[in-house]
Amino acid sequence: MKQRILSILVDNTAGVLSRVAGLFSRRDYNIDSLTVGVTGDPKYSRMTVVCSGDDQVLDQITKQVNKLVDVRDIKILEPDASVIRELILIKVRVSKLNRQNVISIADIFRAKVVDVSVDSMVLELTGSKSKLEAFIDLLGDGNEILEIARTGVSGLSRGADYVLFL
């Protein structure tokens, strides 16, 4: 099963998210990740949708999404021709003895310590899915991960080939 990342430019109006998600639901397609945010022009929002399936299913998803009235543009983000990132927040139980170890791991991955309390730390890291997974694996080896929050994938194609600047 393959994954495809779609960057979808949509009208920033009520119900757009519901209509896009509804298309996936009606056709029994799964959304692996979904992020939405307003663009430089408040009339438009950008949705980044990660979906899975075989080539036929992925092509069908792309064509069906492109037919929606609110969709202004759709682009497939190819990993080698795009900048694709995800943000993760991780809360880790720490004691005085292992605090420096957690900070050292964070430094290796260029993660930020965004909160410190007596018995825990919250770390922030942005990067590719593989970088985040490696960070979680290394951090979880010998440390208790209390909570994880992930934003989902966001991305843009490289270069100036986008028709709409938004």
N, C-alpha and C positions, 0 to 999 in steps of 0.2 A: 504494500500500500504506500502510495506517495503522498507527500504534503504539497500544498500550493498556498502561497501567500498572495492575497489579492489586496491591492490598494484601490479603494473605491471612493471616488469623489461624489458626494451626494448633496442635495439641497438640505440646508439646515432648517428643517421644518418638523413639526410635531408628527410622530408616527413613522418616520423614516426607518428608524432602528427596528421597529416592530414589523414593518413590511419586509425588510431584508431578512430578519431572523425567521419570519413566517415562511418565506420562500424555502429556506433550508428545512424547516420543520415539516411543511407540507410534502416535500419530496423525500423525507426521511434521510436527509444529509446531516452530518454532525459538524458543528463548529468547534474546532479545537481551541481557538483563541480569538478574541474579538476586542479591539480597542477602537474608541471613537473620540474624536476631538474636533473642535472648530478650527478652521484654517485661518490664514491671514485675512481672508474676506469672510466676515461673519455670515454671509449668505450661504456658505458651504461648510460642510464637515467632511473629514476624511475618516473612513472606516478601514481598518486593517483586519482582514479576516484570514485566519489560517484554517484550511479545511483539508480533509484526507479522502483518498479514494484511488481507484485506478484511473488511467488516462481518460477513459470515456466519461466517467463520473465527474472528474475535475473539469473537463471541457464543457460538459453539460451545465455544471454549476456556474462557470464563468459566463456562458451564453445566457442563462436564465437571469442572473443578476444584472447583466448588461441591458436586459429588456425592461427592467423596472423603470417606471416613470421618473422617479426621484434621482436616478443614477445619471450623473453627468459624464463620468469617465471611469474606466476601470483599467487597471494595469496589473499584470502578473509580475511580482517582484522575484526575479531570479536571484538566487543567493550570490552568485559571482558578479552580478551587475547592480547590486543594491546594497544599501546600508540598512541592516536589520538589527534591532536591539530590543531588549526587554529589561525592565527594572524589577529588582527583587528586594524585599525587606525581610530580614531574618532576625528573630529574637532568640538569643542563646543564653542558657543558664551559665553563669560564670561565678567563680569564687576568686578570692585573692590569688590563689595558687595557679589557676589556669587563665586568668585575665590576659596576661602578656602573650600566652600561646594563641589566643583568639585574635588579638591585635596583630600578631605576626602573620597569621593566615590572611587576615584582611589586607594587610600591606602587600602581600604577594600578589593578590588579585586586584589591587587598587580599589578595594571597597572602603567606604566611609563608615566610621563609627558615628551614628547619628543620635544615640541615646545610651546613657550609662546609668545604671542604678546599682544598688548594693549587691544584688544577686543576678543581674542580667545585663545584656547589651543588645542594642538593635543595630544591625549593620545594613548598609545600602550598597547595592552593586548593580551596575548597568553593563550589559554585554550580550553576546550571542547565547543561544540556548546551551550550547556545549560548555561555554565558560561558566554559566550559572550552575549547571549540573555538577561540574567539577568542583566548584566552590562549595556547594551543598555537601557533596561526598566527603571532601576533606574536612570541612567544618564539623560534620556529623560524626567523624571518626574520633571518638574520645570526648565529645561535647554533646550536651543534651540540647537539641533544637526544640524550642518551645512553640514557636509559631513561624509560619512562612506566608508572605503575601506577594503575589506576582501580578504585574500589570498586564501581561499579555504582550504580544509582539507589536512593534511599530516599525515602519520602514519607509524608505524612499529610494527610488531608483537613482543610480549615479548619473552624473552628467546633466545637461540642460535639454533633454529630449522630451520633457513633459509639455504637453500642449497648453495647459492652463497653469499659470503661476499662482498657486494658492497654498 
